[in-house]
Amino acid sequence: MADNQNVTLSLPRGLLRQVKRLAADRETSVSALMTEALARLADEDRRYSAAKKRALTAMKSARSLGTAGRPSWARDDLHER
């Protein structure tokens, strides 16, 4: 048996009715729907954090543009008006 822990949620009545109906339509339980949704949310957050870490690492090891983060030109200098 899975090591589950019970929690108490406070949901708006209308939302709870919708979720119960959805669970019945899918022949599952509200708990199973919540578990699936929360697992998906946690996985998305984990993947976002990993992608952010990779991007920051790539930025740190990127080739220098020689500006030290301060360009010597102004936007208007680059675009004739």
Secondary structure, 3 states (H helix, E strand, C coil): CCCCCCCCCCCCHHHHHHHHHHHHHCCCCHHHHHHHHHHHHHHHHHHHHHHHHHHHHHHHCCCCCCCCCCCCCCHHHHCCC
